[in-house]
Every structure is written in structure tokens, then in C-alpha cells.
Amino acid sequence: MSTNSTFLKEMGISEWTSRDAAPEQAQVMVAAAVTAQQADPIATAAAVNPETRERISSGIWWFFGNKPQGDAEALFQNIIRVLGLTPQEWTWKNPADKLNPELLPQDGTPIVALAFGGPAAQKLSGERDALPELRETVLAINADGAEDLPLIATFELNQLIARPKDKALFWQDLLLAKSVLQNI
């Protein structure tokens, strides 16, 4: 860990890292590729191709709220793209559905939940405060077996379309969720 990483961690700021490969892993892969390429250049071309390498997931995202449609759906797809999530790394859930603790990953994969809108955040957390008070806080899901799952309250997607200036605040919520996920 670098000195900068240590300082950032002490300030409560998590450093974003590439999901593709850590620098040490990349150097080892390059060295292995060069060695293999020298041994048999044709046979190793496909085997060492970084496009075929499987990514390591850093966690699962649960999104709660009204399922987006139209412009809100396009905005949501852009959010997924910016976060770099694969279809296996995120799920859309209805806040009214009961959470089944047996469906939680048994391998210890961390999960972060993002609630779109005040009603969704209130339903999931059991809090009565309005959305402005719930934002910028790491809440917990109020459900049997899921109490340890962090919940971040944020704006509804349709509100972000109607009030683009709220996108900066939404971005802060995403950064908070990403930081929580990296520190689990």
C-alpha cells in the first residue's frame, strides 16, 4: 500500500482501483505472456488474450425502487456502465418484496444496496426521516438476516432527469456506496 493510499484511508476516503487487474497481477501476466510467447507464439496468442481473462468482482449492487422506464432507464444503464458492472454484479429489487437471507451470497461477497427515493429508503431502513436527512448516511436494511447490509439512500431517477443539478449530489451518493463496498 502506497503512502498516499494510507493517508486517504486515514481520512476515510477509499481509493478506486482497476477491476481488470492489480498492478502486480498485470506485471505477472505480462511476464507470463512474454515467456509463453517466446516458447510458442501461435499457440499462446489466444490463451493469453486479456479479453478472455475473467474479471474479479469487487461486490454486488442491489438497486431498490420503481423500475426505470424511458429516459430513466437510459440513465440507469449509463450508471451501470460508469460503475463498470456486469449483469452478474447487480440486481434490481422491489422494496416491497421480502428479503430472503438464504439468497445472500455464501462466499462472503460484499453487497451494497442503493435505494432510489425517500419512500424506498424509508421502507428498507425503517427510518421515518425525509430523503435529505437519509442521504449521505450509511443506513442498514431493516430485515431479518440482512441487518449487516449497508443501504445508501439517493434520489429517484426521474427526479434526476427533471432536476439535472441533483446529479452532482447523486454522484456523491454513488461514491459513498462505492467506498462502503470497498471497505466491507
C-alpha positions as CSV (number, residue, x, y, z in Angstrom):
1,M,0.0,0.0,0.0
2,S,1.4,3.4,-1.0
3,T,1.8,6.3,1.3
4,N,-1.0,8.2,-0.5
5,S,-3.3,5.2,0.0
6,T,-2.6,5.2,3.7
7,F,-3.3,8.9,4.1
8,L,-6.5,8.6,2.1
9,K,-7.7,5.6,4.2
10,E,-7.0,7.6,7.4
11,M,-9.2,10.4,6.1
12,G,-12.0,7.9,5.4
13,I,-11.5,8.1,1.6
14,S,-11.2,4.9,-0.3
15,E,-9.0,4.8,-3.4
16,W,-10.6,3.4,-6.5
17,T,-8.7,0.6,-8.1
18,S,-8.9,-1.0,-11.5
19,R,-11.2,-4.1,-11.6
20,D,-9.3,-5.6,-14.5
21,A,-6.1,-6.4,-12.6
22,A,-4.0,-5.1,-9.8
23,P,-0.6,-3.7,-11.0
24,E,1.3,-6.7,-9.5
25,Q,-1.1,-9.1,-11.3
26,A,-0.7,-7.2,-14.6
27,Q,3.1,-7.5,-14.3
28,V,3.0,-11.2,-13.6
29,M,0.6,-11.7,-16.5
30,V,2.9,-9.7,-18.9
31,A,5.9,-11.7,-17.8
32,A,4.0,-15.0,-18.3
33,A,2.8,-13.8,-21.7
34,V,6.3,-12.9,-22.8
35,T,7.7,-16.2,-21.6
36,A,4.9,-18.2,-23.3
37,Q,5.1,-16.2,-26.5
38,Q,8.8,-16.9,-26.8
39,A,8.1,-20.7,-26.3
40,D,5.2,-21.0,-28.8
41,P,4.0,-17.7,-30.3
42,I,1.0,-19.2,-32.2
43,A,-0.4,-21.4,-29.5
44,T,-0.3,-18.8,-26.8
45,A,-1.8,-15.9,-28.7
46,A,-5.4,-16.9,-27.8
47,A,-4.6,-18.3,-24.3
48,V,-3.1,-15.0,-23.0
49,N,-5.6,-12.7,-24.6
50,P,-6.7,-10.2,-21.9
51,E,-10.2,-10.1,-23.5
52,T,-10.8,-13.7,-22.4
53,R,-9.5,-13.2,-18.9
54,E,-12.2,-13.4,-16.2
55,R,-12.7,-10.3,-14.1
56,I,-12.7,-10.4,-10.3
57,S,-15.9,-9.0,-8.8
58,S,-15.5,-6.5,-6.0
59,G,-19.1,-6.9,-4.8
60,I,-22.7,-7.0,-5.7
61,W,-25.0,-3.9,-6.0
62,W,-28.7,-4.1,-5.2
63,F,-30.9,-1.3,-6.6
64,F,-34.2,-0.7,-4.9
65,G,-37.1,1.5,-6.2
66,N,-39.5,1.8,-9.0
67,K,-38.2,0.1,-12.1
68,P,-37.0,2.8,-14.5
69,Q,-38.6,3.3,-17.9
70,G,-37.9,5.6,-20.8
71,D,-35.2,8.3,-20.1
72,A,-34.8,7.0,-16.5
73,E,-33.9,3.5,-17.9
74,A,-31.3,5.1,-20.2
75,L,-29.9,7.0,-17.2
76,F,-29.8,3.8,-15.2
77,Q,-28.0,1.9,-17.9
78,N,-25.4,4.7,-18.1
79,I,-25.0,4.4,-14.3
80,I,-24.3,0.7,-14.6
81,R,-21.8,1.4,-17.4
82,V,-20.0,4.1,-15.4
83,L,-19.8,1.8,-12.4
84,G,-18.4,-0.9,-14.7
85,L,-20.8,-3.6,-13.5
86,T,-21.5,-6.8,-15.3
87,P,-25.1,-8.3,-15.3
88,Q,-24.0,-10.7,-12.6
89,E,-22.9,-7.8,-10.3
90,W,-26.2,-6.0,-9.9
91,T,-29.8,-6.7,-9.3
92,W,-33.0,-4.6,-9.4
93,K,-35.2,-5.3,-6.5
94,N,-38.6,-4.1,-5.3
95,P,-38.6,-2.5,-1.8
96,A,-41.9,-4.1,-1.0
97,D,-40.5,-7.7,-1.6
98,K,-39.4,-9.6,1.5
99,L,-35.6,-10.2,1.5
100,N,-34.7,-13.9,1.9
101,P,-31.5,-14.2,3.9
102,E,-30.9,-17.6,2.3
103,L,-30.4,-15.9,-1.1
104,L,-27.4,-13.9,0.2
105,P,-24.1,-15.0,-1.2
106,Q,-22.5,-17.6,1.0
107,D,-19.0,-16.9,-0.3
108,G,-18.7,-13.6,1.6
109,T,-19.1,-11.4,-1.5
110,P,-19.9,-7.9,-0.2
111,I,-23.2,-6.3,-1.0
112,V,-24.2,-2.7,-1.1
113,A,-27.8,-1.5,-1.5
114,L,-28.9,1.8,-3.2
115,A,-32.4,3.0,-2.5
116,F,-33.8,5.3,-5.2
117,G,-36.2,7.8,-3.5
118,G,-37.3,8.5,0.0
119,P,-40.1,6.0,0.2
120,A,-37.8,3.1,-0.8
121,A,-35.2,4.2,1.7
122,Q,-37.7,4.5,4.5
123,K,-39.3,1.1,3.7
124,L,-36.0,-0.7,3.7
125,S,-34.3,1.1,6.6
126,G,-37.4,1.5,8.9
127,E,-36.4,5.2,9.3
128,R,-39.0,8.0,9.2
129,D,-36.8,10.9,8.1
130,A,-37.2,12.5,4.7
131,L,-34.7,11.8,1.9
132,P,-32.5,14.8,2.6
133,E,-31.8,13.6,6.1
134,L,-31.3,10.0,5.0
135,R,-28.8,10.9,2.2
136,E,-25.0,10.9,2.9
137,T,-25.5,8.3,5.6
138,V,-24.8,4.6,5.6
139,L,-28.1,3.0,6.7
140,A,-28.8,-0.6,7.4
141,I,-31.5,-2.7,5.8
142,N,-34.2,-3.5,8.4
143,A,-34.9,-7.2,7.6
144,D,-34.2,-10.4,9.3
145,G,-30.8,-11.8,8.3
146,A,-29.9,-8.7,6.3
147,E,-29.2,-6.2,9.1
148,D,-25.5,-6.0,8.1
149,L,-26.1,-4.9,4.6
150,P,-25.3,-1.3,4.0
151,L,-28.0,0.9,2.4
152,I,-27.4,4.2,0.7
153,A,-30.4,6.5,0.1
154,T,-30.4,8.6,-3.0
155,F,-32.7,10.4,-5.5
156,E,-35.3,8.8,-7.7
157,L,-34.0,8.5,-11.3
158,N,-37.0,10.5,-12.7
159,Q,-36.1,13.4,-10.2
160,L,-32.5,13.4,-11.6
161,I,-34.0,13.8,-15.1
162,A,-36.3,16.6,-14.0
163,R,-33.6,18.4,-11.9
164,P,-30.2,17.8,-13.5
165,K,-28.4,19.8,-10.8
166,D,-29.2,16.9,-8.4
167,K,-26.9,14.7,-10.4
168,A,-23.9,16.1,-8.6
169,L,-25.4,15.0,-5.3
170,F,-26.3,11.7,-6.8
171,W,-22.7,11.2,-7.8
172,Q,-21.7,11.8,-4.2
173,D,-24.1,9.0,-3.2
174,L,-22.6,6.7,-5.7
175,L,-19.1,7.5,-4.4
176,L,-20.3,6.8,-0.9
177,A,-21.7,3.4,-2.0
178,K,-18.6,2.5,-3.8
179,S,-16.5,3.4,-0.8
180,V,-18.6,1.4,1.5
181,L,-18.4,-1.6,-0.8
182,Q,-14.6,-1.4,-1.0
183,N,-14.3,-1.2,2.8
184,I,-16.6,-4.2,3.7
